[in-house]
Amino acid sequence: MGDAQEWMTQGDVREPVDLKTDRPHAARVYDVLLGGKTNYPSDRAMAEQVVANVPSARLTALANRSFIHRATRYLAADAGIRQFLDIGTGIPTSPNVHEIAQGVAPDSRVVYVDNDPIVLAHSRALHIGHPEGRTAYIEADAADPDGVLAAGVLHDTLDLSRPVALSMCLLLHWLPVDADPYAVVRRLVGELAPGSCLVITHLARDLDQDGSGGLESDFKASGSQLKARTKDQVARFFDGLTLVEPGIVPPNRWRPEPVVVEVGSADTNTDEYTAPVWAGVAVKDS
Ligand SMILES: C[S@@+](CC[C@H](N)C(=O)[O-])C[C@H]1O[C@@H](n2cnc3c(N)ncnc32)[C@H](O)[C@@H]1O
């Protein structure tokens, strides 16, 4: 066990969750960048290194969350989606996908998936949804899509014969290359009905000079793999699908709204700033 534990309650059973706080975890480093409190000294040290490599990292994290909010509103309000499968969901940070989706359509159903014990420990926050809708949480490894698809909770909550929005935001660059992230996405999308959508954000190799290379080596030194990809490589995740406008762009350029998110004196929607991340939403036509 690491030096900190949280408790997970499942039915009547309360079990300790080992948080392995001796090394940084993606979910907790991201929480630091978002200004959250669910993190430990190893995560804060890594977040400092991340900011040293990519000074815009905090803005980028906020731009990514803001993209998720706009994309979810688009999916619920414009595309008529009522079912969401959010893989690599992260530590709950309000508003979560179900809050946005159920704000548009209260009967929306959302299944969250992550493999980090701290997300599991805090997953209770993901279950408090609108009474007309439903939310559920699955602890599973995205590198094993068959395991995700076999989860009873998935089928109890979502009807895969009807459209689903599958989101994998800031997740695919964490999957080991030998797990073939492209095959993972193909396997999951292959199970979805026509009219389903795929939402991806992914660390960019070609938008941030060599900042992403620095991040890759920092995380490698701490025992985690991270692989940034170019726009063309990210586009391959959407093969066979139809991208909605404006295609694959940095998250703060995807249908920006005139909402100013301030960090210091910065604004995540300005044209001068480019988040070193690729973001896109696509539809499965058939
Ligand atoms: C940077 S956070 C992104 C959170 C959220 N999707 C967002 O974009 O705001 C990445 C999340 O992916 C999760 N993750 C990384 N590898 C995973 C895997 N193999 N299976 C499931 N989740 C994974 C991490 O635990 C973390 O919560």
The ligand as an ORCA input file, in Angstrom:
! r2SCAN-3c Opt
* xyz 0 1
  C      -5.857     13.875    -17.963
  S      -7.161     12.967    -17.287
  C      -8.495     13.462    -18.349
  C      -9.832     13.545    -17.624
  C     -11.006     13.960    -18.516
  N     -11.233     12.973    -19.567
  C     -10.791     15.304    -19.144
  O     -10.358     15.360    -20.317
  O     -11.036     16.322    -18.493
  C      -6.814     11.321    -17.936
  C      -7.622     10.240    -17.248
  O      -7.434      9.019    -17.984
  C      -7.337      7.978    -17.034
  N      -6.634      6.838    -17.646
  C      -5.331      6.782    -18.048
  N      -5.059      5.563    -18.542
  C      -6.212      4.842    -18.457
  C      -6.565      3.513    -18.814
  N      -5.685      2.684    -19.352
  N      -7.840      3.108    -18.586
  C      -8.763      3.943    -18.038
  N      -8.483      5.220    -17.673
  C      -7.220      5.662    -17.884
  C      -6.546      8.588    -15.874
  O      -6.733      7.850    -14.678
  C      -7.176      9.966    -15.810
  O      -8.274      9.987    -14.950
*
